[in-house]
Amino acid sequence: MATIITEACINCGACEPECPNEAISQGSDIYAIDAEHCTECVGFNAKEACQTVCPVECCVPDPAHVETESVLIARAVALHPDDAALRAAAASGRFQSRFRA
């Protein structure tokens, strides 16, 4: 599932540079995550980077966007077509993922 940022967001911006997919942007009142670009950091980290750095824990799973690990790694590869290491990790099945924690 994609991650969302709740209204508890304090607009600190800590999450934005941590996203490997540039899915996080400043919204009108709080930061927002584009679900079409969110891979829950599958392929990059064992846990969502935004959750790791958020001081108020407002980056949470979005129950409206439940997705499997295979969908998320495929999206990561599609979003990063020039990343040979990511492609190789995906092909071998040896990539970081919150599903494997």
MIMARKOL-330029 format. One record per atom (N, C-alpha, C): residue number from 1; atom name; residue in three letters; chain; x, y, z. Coordinates in steps of 0.1 Angstrom, whole numbers, m for minus. Layout:
# residues N
<atom n="NUM" atom="CA" res="ala" chain="A" c1="X" c2="Y" c3="Z"/>
...
This chain:
# residues 101
<atom n="1" atom="N" res="met" chain="A" c1="8" c2="m12" c3="0"/>
<atom n="1" atom="CA" res="met" chain="A" c1="0" c2="0" c3="0"/>
<atom n="1" atom="C" res="met" chain="A" c1="9" c2="12" c3="0"/>
<atom n="2" atom="N" res="ala" chain="A" c1="4" c2="22" c3="m6"/>
<atom n="2" atom="CA" res="ala" chain="A" c1="12" c2="35" c3="m6"/>
<atom n="2" atom="C" res="ala" chain="A" c1="12" c2="41" c3="9"/>
<atom n="3" atom="N" res="thr" chain="A" c1="21" c2="49" c3="11"/>
<atom n="3" atom="CA" res="thr" chain="A" c1="21" c2="56" c3="24"/>
<atom n="3" atom="C" res="thr" chain="A" c1="15" c2="70" c3="22"/>
<atom n="4" atom="N" res="ile" chain="A" c1="8" c2="74" c3="32"/>
<atom n="4" atom="CA" res="ile" chain="A" c1="2" c2="88" c3="32"/>
<atom n="4" atom="C" res="ile" chain="A" c1="8" c2="96" c3="44"/>
<atom n="5" atom="N" res="ile" chain="A" c1="6" c2="109" c3="43"/>
<atom n="5" atom="CA" res="ile" chain="A" c1="10" c2="118" c3="53"/>
<atom n="5" atom="C" res="ile" chain="A" c1="m3" c2="123" c3="60"/>
<atom n="6" atom="N" res="thr" chain="A" c1="m5" c2="122" c3="72"/>
<atom n="6" atom="CA" res="thr" chain="A" c1="m17" c2="126" c3="79"/>
<atom n="6" atom="C" res="thr" chain="A" c1="m17" c2="141" c3="82"/>
<atom n="7" atom="N" res="glu" chain="A" c1="m28" c2="146" c3="87"/>
<atom n="7" atom="CA" res="glu" chain="A" c1="m29" c2="160" c3="91"/>
<atom n="7" atom="C" res="glu" chain="A" c1="m20" c2="164" c3="103"/>
<atom n="8" atom="N" res="ala" chain="A" c1="m14" c2="154" c3="109"/>
<atom n="8" atom="CA" res="ala" chain="A" c1="m5" c2="156" c3="120"/>
<atom n="8" atom="C" res="ala" chain="A" c1="8" c2="162" c3="115"/>
<atom n="9" atom="N" res="cys" chain="A" c1="10" c2="162" c3="102"/>
<atom n="9" atom="CA" res="cys" chain="A" c1="23" c2="168" c3="96"/>
<atom n="9" atom="C" res="cys" chain="A" c1="25" c2="182" c3="101"/>
<atom n="10" atom="N" res="ile" chain="A" c1="38" c2="184" c3="105"/>
<atom n="10" atom="CA" res="ile" chain="A" c1="42" c2="198" c3="110"/>
<atom n="10" atom="C" res="ile" chain="A" c1="49" c2="206" c3="99"/>
<atom n="11" atom="N" res="asn" chain="A" c1="49" c2="201" c3="87"/>
<atom n="11" atom="CA" res="asn" chain="A" c1="56" c2="207" c3="76"/>
<atom n="11" atom="C" res="asn" chain="A" c1="71" c2="209" c3="78"/>
<atom n="12" atom="N" res="cys" chain="A" c1="77" c2="200" c3="84"/>
<atom n="12" atom="CA" res="cys" chain="A" c1="92" c2="201" c3="87"/>
<atom n="12" atom="C" res="cys" chain="A" c1="100" c2="198" c3="74"/>
<atom n="13" atom="N" res="gly" chain="A" c1="94" c2="190" c3="65"/>
<atom n="13" atom="CA" res="gly" chain="A" c1="101" c2="187" c3="53"/>
<atom n="13" atom="C" res="gly" chain="A" c1="112" c2="176" c3="54"/>
<atom n="14" atom="N" res="ala" chain="A" c1="113" c2="170" c3="65"/>
<atom n="14" atom="CA" res="ala" chain="A" c1="123" c2="159" c3="67"/>
<atom n="14" atom="C" res="ala" chain="A" c1="121" c2="148" c3="57"/>
<atom n="15" atom="N" res="cys" chain="A" c1="109" c2="145" c3="54"/>
<atom n="15" atom="CA" res="cys" chain="A" c1="106" c2="133" c3="45"/>
<atom n="15" atom="C" res="cys" chain="A" c1="109" c2="135" c3="31"/>
<atom n="16" atom="N" res="glu" chain="A" c1="107" c2="147" c3="26"/>
<atom n="16" atom="CA" res="glu" chain="A" c1="108" c2="149" c3="11"/>
<atom n="16" atom="C" res="glu" chain="A" c1="122" c2="145" c3="5"/>
<atom n="17" atom="N" res="pro" chain="A" c1="133" c2="149" c3="11"/>
<atom n="17" atom="CA" res="pro" chain="A" c1="146" c2="145" c3="4"/>
<atom n="17" atom="C" res="pro" chain="A" c1="149" c2="130" c3="6"/>
<atom n="18" atom="N" res="glu" chain="A" c1="142" c2="123" c3="15"/>
<atom n="18" atom="CA" res="glu" chain="A" c1="145" c2="109" c3="18"/>
<atom n="18" atom="C" res="glu" chain="A" c1="138" c2="100" c3="8"/>
<atom n="19" atom="N" res="cys" chain="A" c1="128" c2="104" c3="1"/>
<atom n="19" atom="CA" res="cys" chain="A" c1="121" c2="96" c3="m8"/>
<atom n="19" atom="C" res="cys" chain="A" c1="129" c2="92" c3="m20"/>
<atom n="20" atom="N" res="pro" chain="A" c1="132" c2="79" c3="m23"/>
<atom n="20" atom="CA" res="pro" chain="A" c1="140" c2="76" c3="m35"/>
<atom n="20" atom="C" res="pro" chain="A" c1="132" c2="78" c3="m48"/>
<atom n="21" atom="N" res="asn" chain="A" c1="119" c2="80" c3="m47"/>
<atom n="21" atom="CA" res="asn" chain="A" c1="111" c2="82" c3="m59"/>
<atom n="21" atom="C" res="asn" chain="A" c1="106" c2="96" c3="m62"/>
<atom n="22" atom="N" res="glu" chain="A" c1="110" c2="105" c3="m53"/>
<atom n="22" atom="CA" res="glu" chain="A" c1="105" c2="119" c3="m54"/>
<atom n="22" atom="C" res="glu" chain="A" c1="90" c2="119" c3="m54"/>
<atom n="23" atom="N" res="ala" chain="A" c1="84" c2="111" c3="m46"/>
<atom n="23" atom="CA" res="ala" chain="A" c1="69" c2="110" c3="m45"/>
<atom n="23" atom="C" res="ala" chain="A" c1="64" c2="120" c3="m35"/>
<atom n="24" atom="N" res="ile" chain="A" c1="72" c2="126" c3="m27"/>
<atom n="24" atom="CA" res="ile" chain="A" c1="67" c2="135" c3="m17"/>
<atom n="24" atom="C" res="ile" chain="A" c1="69" c2="150" c3="m21"/>
<atom n="25" atom="N" res="ser" chain="A" c1="59" c2="158" c3="m19"/>
<atom n="25" atom="CA" res="ser" chain="A" c1="60" c2="172" c3="m23"/>
<atom n="25" atom="C" res="ser" chain="A" c1="52" c2="180" c3="m13"/>
<atom n="26" atom="N" res="gln" chain="A" c1="55" c2="193" c3="m12"/>
<atom n="26" atom="CA" res="gln" chain="A" c1="48" c2="202" c3="m3"/>
<atom n="26" atom="C" res="gln" chain="A" c1="34" c2="205" c3="m9"/>
<atom n="27" atom="N" res="gly" chain="A" c1="24" c2="202" c3="m1"/>
<atom n="27" atom="CA" res="gly" chain="A" c1="11" c2="205" c3="m4"/>
<atom n="27" atom="C" res="gly" chain="A" c1="7" c2="219" c3="1"/>
<atom n="28" atom="N" res="ser" chain="A" c1="m6" c2="222" c3="0"/>
<atom n="28" atom="CA" res="ser" chain="A" c1="m10" c2="235" c3="4"/>
<atom n="28" atom="C" res="ser" chain="A" c1="m9" c2="237" c3="20"/>
<atom n="29" atom="N" res="asp" chain="A" c1="m12" c2="227" c3="27"/>
<atom n="29" atom="CA" res="asp" chain="A" c1="m11" c2="228" c3="42"/>
<atom n="29" atom="C" res="asp" chain="A" c1="0" c2="218" c3="48"/>
<atom n="30" atom="N" res="ile" chain="A" c1="1" c2="206" c3="42"/>
<atom n="30" atom="CA" res="ile" chain="A" c1="10" c2="196" c3="47"/>
<atom n="30" atom="C" res="ile" chain="A" c1="17" c2="190" c3="35"/>
<atom n="31" atom="N" res="tyr" chain="A" c1="27" c2="182" c3="37"/>
<atom n="31" atom="CA" res="tyr" chain="A" c1="33" c2="174" c3="26"/>
<atom n="31" atom="C" res="tyr" chain="A" c1="24" c2="163" c3="22"/>
<atom n="32" atom="N" res="ala" chain="A" c1="26" c2="159" c3="9"/>
<atom n="32" atom="CA" res="ala" chain="A" c1="17" c2="148" c3="4"/>
<atom n="32" atom="C" res="ala" chain="A" c1="26" c2="138" c3="m4"/>
<atom n="33" atom="N" res="ile" chain="A" c1="21" c2="126" c3="m5"/>
<atom n="33" atom="CA" res="ile" chain="A" c1="27" c2="115" c3="m12"/>
<atom n="33" atom="C" res="ile" chain="A" c1="19" c2="111" c3="m24"/>
<atom n="34" atom="N" res="asp" chain="A" c1="25" c2="111" c3="m36"/>
<atom n="34" atom="CA" res="asp" chain="A" c1="19" c2="107" c3="m48"/>
<atom n="34" atom="C" res="asp" chain="A" c1="19" c2="91" c3="m48"/>
<atom n="35" atom="N" res="ala" chain="A" c1="7" c2="85" c3="m47"/>
<atom n="35" atom="CA" res="ala" chain="A" c1="6" c2="71" c3="m46"/>
<atom n="35" atom="C" res="ala" chain="A" c1="11" c2="64" c3="m58"/>
<atom n="36" atom="N" res="glu" chain="A" c1="11" c2="70" c3="m70"/>
<atom n="36" atom="CA" res="glu" chain="A" c1="16" c2="64" c3="m82"/>
<atom n="36" atom="C" res="glu" chain="A" c1="31" c2="64" c3="m82"/>
<atom n="37" atom="N" res="his" chain="A" c1="38" c2="71" c3="m74"/>
<atom n="37" atom="CA" res="his" chain="A" c1="52" c2="70" c3="m73"/>
<atom n="37" atom="C" res="his" chain="A" c1="58" c2="64" c3="m60"/>
<atom n="38" atom="N" res="cys" chain="A" c1="49" c2="61" c3="m51"/>
<atom n="38" atom="CA" res="cys" chain="A" c1="53" c2="55" c3="m38"/>
<atom n="38" atom="C" res="cys" chain="A" c1="55" c2="40" c3="m40"/>
<atom n="39" atom="N" res="thr" chain="A" c1="67" c2="36" c3="m36"/>
<atom n="39" atom="CA" res="thr" chain="A" c1="70" c2="21" c3="m36"/>
<atom n="39" atom="C" res="thr" chain="A" c1="72" c2="16" c3="m22"/>
<atom n="40" atom="N" res="glu" chain="A" c1="68" c2="24" c3="m12"/>
<atom n="40" atom="CA" res="glu" chain="A" c1="71" c2="21" c3="2"/>
<atom n="40" atom="C" res="glu" chain="A" c1="85" c2="17" c3="4"/>
<atom n="41" atom="N" res="cys" chain="A" c1="94" c2="23" c3="m4"/>
<atom n="41" atom="CA" res="cys" chain="A" c1="108" c2="21" c3="m4"/>
<atom n="41" atom="C" res="cys" chain="A" c1="113" c2="7" c3="m7"/>
<atom n="42" atom="N" res="val" chain="A" c1="103" c2="m1" c3="m12"/>
<atom n="42" atom="CA" res="val" chain="A" c1="107" c2="m15" c3="m17"/>
<atom n="42" atom="C" res="val" chain="A" c1="118" c2="m13" c3="m28"/>
<atom n="43" atom="N" res="gly" chain="A" c1="129" c2="m21" c3="m26"/>
<atom n="43" atom="CA" res="gly" chain="A" c1="140" c2="m20" c3="m35"/>
<atom n="43" atom="C" res="gly" chain="A" c1="151" c2="m11" c3="m30"/>
<atom n="44" atom="N" res="phe" chain="A" c1="148" c2="m2" c3="m20"/>
<atom n="44" atom="CA" res="phe" chain="A" c1="157" c2="8" c3="m16"/>
<atom n="44" atom="C" res="phe" chain="A" c1="160" c2="7" c3="m1"/>
<atom n="45" atom="N" res="asn" chain="A" c1="150" c2="4" c3="7"/>
<atom n="45" atom="CA" res="asn" chain="A" c1="152" c2="4" c3="22"/>
<atom n="45" atom="C" res="asn" chain="A" c1="143" c2="m8" c3="28"/>
<atom n="46" atom="N" res="ala" chain="A" c1="147" c2="m12" c3="40"/>
<atom n="46" atom="CA" res="ala" chain="A" c1="139" c2="m22" c3="47"/>
<atom n="46" atom="C" res="ala" chain="A" c1="126" c2="m16" c3="53"/>
<atom n="47" atom="N" res="lys" chain="A" c1="126" c2="m3" c3="54"/>
<atom n="47" atom="CA" res="lys" chain="A" c1="114" c2="4" c3="60"/>
<atom n="47" atom="C" res="lys" chain="A" c1="113" c2="17" c3="52"/>
<atom n="48" atom="N" res="glu" chain="A" c1="100" c2="22" c3="52"/>
<atom n="48" atom="CA" res="glu" chain="A" c1="98" c2="34" c3="45"/>
<atom n="48" atom="C" res="glu" chain="A" c1="107" c2="46" c3="51"/>
<atom n="49" atom="N" res="ala" chain="A" c1="114" c2="52" c3="42"/>
<atom n="49" atom="CA" res="ala" chain="A" c1="124" c2="63" c3="47"/>
<atom n="49" atom="C" res="ala" chain="A" c1="116" c2="74" c3="53"/>
<atom n="50" atom="N" res="cys" chain="A" c1="104" c2="78" c3="48"/>
<atom n="50" atom="CA" res="cys" chain="A" c1="97" c2="89" c3="53"/>
<atom n="50" atom="C" res="cys" chain="A" c1="93" c2="86" c3="68"/>
<atom n="51" atom="N" res="gln" chain="A" c1="89" c2="74" c3="70"/>
<atom n="51" atom="CA" res="gln" chain="A" c1="85" c2="70" c3="84"/>
<atom n="51" atom="C" res="gln" chain="A" c1="97" c2="71" c3="93"/>
<atom n="52" atom="N" res="thr" chain="A" c1="108" c2="67" c3="88"/>
<atom n="52" atom="CA" res="thr" chain="A" c1="120" c2="67" c3="97"/>
<atom n="52" atom="C" res="thr" chain="A" c1="124" c2="81" c3="101"/>
<atom n="53" atom="N" res="val" chain="A" c1="123" c2="91" c3="93"/>
<atom n="53" atom="CA" res="val" chain="A" c1="127" c2="104" c3="96"/>
<atom n="53" atom="C" res="val" chain="A" c1="116" c2="113" c3="102"/>
<atom n="54" atom="N" res="cys" chain="A" c1="104" c2="109" c3="101"/>
<atom n="54" atom="CA" res="cys" chain="A" c1="93" c2="118" c3="105"/>
<atom n="54" atom="C" res="cys" chain="A" c1="93" c2="120" c3="120"/>
<atom n="55" atom="N" res="pro" chain="A" c1="94" c2="132" c3="125"/>
<atom n="55" atom="CA" res="pro" chain="A" c1="94" c2="134" c3="140"/>
<atom n="55" atom="C" res="pro" chain="A" c1="81" c2="133" c3="147"/>
<atom n="56" atom="N" res="val" chain="A" c1="70" c2="133" c3="139"/>
<atom n="56" atom="CA" res="val" chain="A" c1="57" c2="132" c3="145"/>
<atom n="56" atom="C" res="val" chain="A" c1="49" c2="120" c3="141"/>
<atom n="57" atom="N" res="glu" chain="A" c1="56" c2="111" c3="134"/>
<atom n="57" atom="CA" res="glu" chain="A" c1="51" c2="98" c3="130"/>
<atom n="57" atom="C" res="glu" chain="A" c1="38" c2="100" c3="122"/>
<atom n="58" atom="N" res="cys" chain="A" c1="38" c2="109" c3="112"/>
<atom n="58" atom="CA" res="cys" chain="A" c1="25" c2="111" c3="104"/>
<atom n="58" atom="C" res="cys" chain="A" c1="26" c2="104" c3="91"/>
<atom n="59" atom="N" res="cys" chain="A" c1="36" c2="97" c3="88"/>
<atom n="59" atom="CA" res="cys" chain="A" c1="37" c2="89" c3="75"/>
<atom n="59" atom="C" res="cys" chain="A" c1="33" c2="75" c3="78"/>
<atom n="60" atom="N" res="val" chain="A" c1="21" c2="72" c3="73"/>
<atom n="60" atom="CA" res="val" chain="A" c1="14" c2="59" c3="77"/>
<atom n="60" atom="C" res="val" chain="A" c1="9" c2="52" c3="65"/>
<atom n="61" atom="N" res="pro" chain="A" c1="7" c2="38" c3="66"/>
<atom n="61" atom="CA" res="pro" chain="A" c1="2" c2="31" c3="54"/>
<atom n="61" atom="C" res="pro" chain="A" c1="m12" c2="36" c3="51"/>
<atom n="62" atom="N" res="asp" chain="A" c1="m15" c2="36" c3="38"/>
<atom n="62" atom="CA" res="asp" chain="A" c1="m27" c2="41" c3="32"/>
<atom n="62" atom="C" res="asp" chain="A" c1="m36" c2="29" c3="29"/>
<atom n="63" atom="N" res="pro" chain="A" c1="m46" c2="26" c3="37"/>
<atom n="63" atom="CA" res="pro" chain="A" c1="m55" c2="14" c3="34"/>
<atom n="63" atom="C" res="pro" chain="A" c1="m62" c2="15" c3="21"/>
<atom n="64" atom="N" res="ala" chain="A" c1="m63" c2="27" c3="15"/>
<atom n="64" atom="CA" res="ala" chain="A" c1="m70" c2="28" c3="2"/>
<atom n="64" atom="C" res="ala" chain="A" c1="m61" c2="24" c3="m10"/>
<atom n="65" atom="N" res="his" chain="A" c1="m48" c2="21" c3="m7"/>
<atom n="65" atom="CA" res="his" chain="A" c1="m38" c2="17" c3="m17"/>
<atom n="65" atom="C" res="his" chain="A" c1="m30" c2="5" c3="m13"/>
<atom n="66" atom="N" res="val" chain="A" c1="m37" c2="m6" c3="m11"/>
<atom n="66" atom="CA" res="val" chain="A" c1="m30" c2="m18" c3="m7"/>
<atom n="66" atom="C" res="val" chain="A" c1="m23" c2="m24" c3="m20"/>
<atom n="67" atom="N" res="glu" chain="A" c1="m10" c2="m27" c3="m19"/>
<atom n="67" atom="CA" res="glu" chain="A" c1="m3" c2="m32" c3="m30"/>
<atom n="67" atom="C" res="glu" chain="A" c1="7" c2="m43" c3="m25"/>
<atom n="68" atom="N" res="thr" chain="A" c1="10" c2="m53" c3="m34"/>
<atom n="68" atom="CA" res="thr" chain="A" c1="19" c2="m63" c3="m30"/>
<atom n="68" atom="C" res="thr" chain="A" c1="34" c2="m59" c3="m33"/>
<atom n="69" atom="N" res="glu" chain="A" c1="43" c2="m67" c3="m27"/>
<atom n="69" atom="CA" res="glu" chain="A" c1="57" c2="m64" c3="m29"/>
<atom n="69" atom="C" res="glu" chain="A" c1="61" c2="m65" c3="m44"/>
<atom n="70" atom="N" res="ser" chain="A" c1="55" c2="m74" c3="m51"/>
<atom n="70" atom="CA" res="ser" chain="A" c1="58" c2="m76" c3="m65"/>
<atom n="70" atom="C" res="ser" chain="A" c1="54" c2="m64" c3="m73"/>
<atom n="71" atom="N" res="val" chain="A" c1="43" c2="m58" c3="m70"/>
<atom n="71" atom="CA" res="val" chain="A" c1="38" c2="m46" c3="m77"/>
<atom n="71" atom="C" res="val" chain="A" c1="47" c2="m34" c3="m73"/>
<atom n="72" atom="N" res="leu" chain="A" c1="51" c2="m33" c3="m61"/>
<atom n="72" atom="CA" res="leu" chain="A" c1="60" c2="m22" c3="m57"/>
<atom n="72" atom="C" res="leu" chain="A" c1="74" c2="m23" c3="m62"/>
<atom n="73" atom="N" res="ile" chain="A" c1="80" c2="m35" c3="m63"/>
<atom n="73" atom="CA" res="ile" chain="A" c1="93" c2="m36" c3="m69"/>
<atom n="73" atom="C" res="ile" chain="A" c1="92" c2="m33" c3="m84"/>
<atom n="74" atom="N" res="ala" chain="A" c1="82" c2="m37" c3="m91"/>
<atom n="74" atom="CA" res="ala" chain="A" c1="80" c2="m35" c3="m105"/>
<atom n="74" atom="C" res="ala" chain="A" c1="79" c2="m20" c3="m107"/>
<atom n="75" atom="N" res="arg" chain="A" c1="72" c2="m13" c3="m99"/>
<atom n="75" atom="CA" res="arg" chain="A" c1="70" c2="2" c3="m100"/>
<atom n="75" atom="C" res="arg" chain="A" c1="84" c2="9" c3="m98"/>
<atom n="76" atom="N" res="ala" chain="A" c1="92" c2="4" c3="m88"/>
<atom n="76" atom="CA" res="ala" chain="A" c1="105" c2="10" c3="m85"/>
<atom n="76" atom="C" res="ala" chain="A" c1="114" c2="8" c3="m97"/>
<atom n="77" atom="N" res="val" chain="A" c1="114" c2="m3" c3="m104"/>
<atom n="77" atom="CA" res="val" chain="A" c1="122" c2="m6" c3="m116"/>
<atom n="77" atom="C" res="val" chain="A" c1="117" c2="4" c3="m127"/>
<atom n="78" atom="N" res="ala" chain="A" c1="104" c2="5" c3="m128"/>
<atom n="78" atom="CA" res="ala" chain="A" c1="99" c2="14" c3="m139"/>
<atom n="78" atom="C" res="ala" chain="A" c1="102" c2="28" c3="m137"/>
<atom n="79" atom="N" res="leu" chain="A" c1="102" c2="32" c3="m124"/>
<atom n="79" atom="CA" res="leu" chain="A" c1="105" c2="46" c3="m121"/>
<atom n="79" atom="C" res="leu" chain="A" c1="120" c2="49" c3="m122"/>
<atom n="80" atom="N" res="his" chain="A" c1="128" c2="39" c3="m122"/>
<atom n="80" atom="CA" res="his" chain="A" c1="143" c2="41" c3="m122"/>
<atom n="80" atom="C" res="his" chain="A" c1="149" c2="32" c3="m133"/>
<atom n="81" atom="N" res="pro" chain="A" c1="145" c2="34" c3="m145"/>
<atom n="81" atom="CA" res="pro" chain="A" c1="150" c2="25" c3="m156"/>
<atom n="81" atom="C" res="pro" chain="A" c1="165" c2="25" c3="m158"/>
<atom n="82" atom="N" res="asp" chain="A" c1="172" c2="35" c3="m154"/>
<atom n="82" atom="CA" res="asp" chain="A" c1="187" c2="35" c3="m156"/>
<atom n="82" atom="C" res="asp" chain="A" c1="194" c2="29" c3="m144"/>
<atom n="83" atom="N" res="asp" chain="A" c1="187" c2="24" c3="m134"/>
<atom n="83" atom="CA" res="asp" chain="A" c1="194" c2="19" c3="m122"/>
<atom n="83" atom="C" res="asp" chain="A" c1="196" c2="4" c3="m123"/>
<atom n="84" atom="N" res="ala" chain="A" c1="208" c2="1" c3="m128"/>
<atom n="84" atom="CA" res="ala" chain="A" c1="212" c2="m13" c3="m131"/>
<atom n="84" atom="C" res="ala" chain="A" c1="212" c2="m21" c3="m119"/>
<atom n="85" atom="N" res="ala" chain="A" c1="217" c2="m16" c3="m108"/>
<atom n="85" atom="CA" res="ala" chain="A" c1="217" c2="m23" c3="m95"/>
<atom n="85" atom="C" res="ala" chain="A" c1="203" c2="m27" c3="m90"/>
<atom n="86" atom="N" res="leu" chain="A" c1="194" c2="m18" c3="m92"/>
<atom n="86" atom="CA" res="leu" chain="A" c1="180" c2="m21" c3="m88"/>
<atom n="86" atom="C" res="leu" chain="A" c1="174" c2="m31" c3="m97"/>
<atom n="87" atom="N" res="arg" chain="A" c1="177" c2="m30" c3="m110"/>
<atom n="87" atom="CA" res="arg" chain="A" c1="171" c2="m40" c3="m119"/>
<atom n="87" atom="C" res="arg" chain="A" c1="177" c2="m54" c3="m116"/>
<atom n="88" atom="N" res="ala" chain="A" c1="190" c2="m55" c3="m113"/>
<atom n="88" atom="CA" res="ala" chain="A" c1="196" c2="m68" c3="m109"/>
<atom n="88" atom="C" res="ala" chain="A" c1="191" c2="m73" c3="m96"/>
<atom n="89" atom="N" res="ala" chain="A" c1="189" c2="m65" c3="m86"/>
<atom n="89" atom="CA" res="ala" chain="A" c1="184" c2="m69" c3="m74"/>
<atom n="89" atom="C" res="ala" chain="A" c1="169" c2="m74" c3="m75"/>
<atom n="90" atom="N" res="ala" chain="A" c1="161" c2="m67" c3="m83"/>
<atom n="90" atom="CA" res="ala" chain="A" c1="148" c2="m71" c3="m86"/>
<atom n="90" atom="C" res="ala" chain="A" c1="147" c2="m85" c3="m93"/>
<atom n="91" atom="N" res="ala" chain="A" c1="156" c2="m86" c3="m103"/>
<atom n="91" atom="CA" res="ala" chain="A" c1="156" c2="m99" c3="m111"/>
<atom n="91" atom="C" res="ala" chain="A" c1="160" c2="m111" c3="m102"/>
<atom n="92" atom="N" res="ser" chain="A" c1="169" c2="m108" c3="m93"/>
<atom n="92" atom="CA" res="ser" chain="A" c1="174" c2="m119" c3="m84"/>
<atom n="92" atom="C" res="ser" chain="A" c1="165" c2="m122" c3="m72"/>
<atom n="93" atom="N" res="gly" chain="A" c1="156" c2="m112" c3="m70"/>
<atom n="93" atom="CA" res="gly" chain="A" c1="148" c2="m113" c3="m58"/>
<atom n="93" atom="C" res="gly" chain="A" c1="155" c2="m109" c3="m45"/>
<atom n="94" atom="N" res="arg" chain="A" c1="166" c2="m103" c3="m46"/>
<atom n="94" atom="CA" res="arg" chain="A" c1="174" c2="m99" c3="m35"/>
<atom n="94" atom="C" res="arg" chain="A" c1="174" c2="m84" c3="m33"/>
<atom n="95" atom="N" res="phe" chain="A" c1="163" c2="m79" c3="m28"/>
<atom n="95" atom="CA" res="phe" chain="A" c1="162" c2="m64" c3="m27"/>
<atom n="95" atom="C" res="phe" chain="A" c1="156" c2="m61" c3="m13"/>
<atom n="96" atom="N" res="gln" chain="A" c1="159" c2="m49" c3="m8"/>
<atom n="96" atom="CA" res="gln" chain="A" c1="153" c2="m46" c3="5"/>
<atom n="96" atom="C" res="gln" chain="A" c1="138" c2="m43" c3="4"/>
<atom n="97" atom="N" res="ser" chain="A" c1="131" c2="m47" c3="15"/>
<atom n="97" atom="CA" res="ser" chain="A" c1="117" c2="m45" c3="15"/>
<atom n="97" atom="C" res="ser" chain="A" c1="111" c2="m46" c3="29"/>
<atom n="98" atom="N" res="arg" chain="A" c1="101" c2="m38" c3="32"/>
<atom n="98" atom="CA" res="arg" chain="A" c1="94" c2="m39" c3="45"/>
<atom n="98" atom="C" res="arg" chain="A" c1="87" c2="m53" c3="46"/>
<atom n="99" atom="N" res="phe" chain="A" c1="84" c2="m59" c3="35"/>
<atom n="99" atom="CA" res="phe" chain="A" c1="77" c2="m72" c3="35"/>
<atom n="99" atom="C" res="phe" chain="A" c1="86" c2="m83" c3="41"/>
<atom n="100" atom="N" res="arg" chain="A" c1="99" c2="m81" c3="41"/>
<atom n="100" atom="CA" res="arg" chain="A" c1="109" c2="m91" c3="45"/>
<atom n="100" atom="C" res="arg" chain="A" c1="115" c2="m88" c3="59"/>
<atom n="101" atom="N" res="ala" chain="A" c1="110" c2="m79" c3="66"/>
<atom n="101" atom="CA" res="ala" chain="A" c1="115" c2="m75" c3="79"/>
<atom n="101" atom="C" res="ala" chain="A" c1="111" c2="m85" c3="90"/>
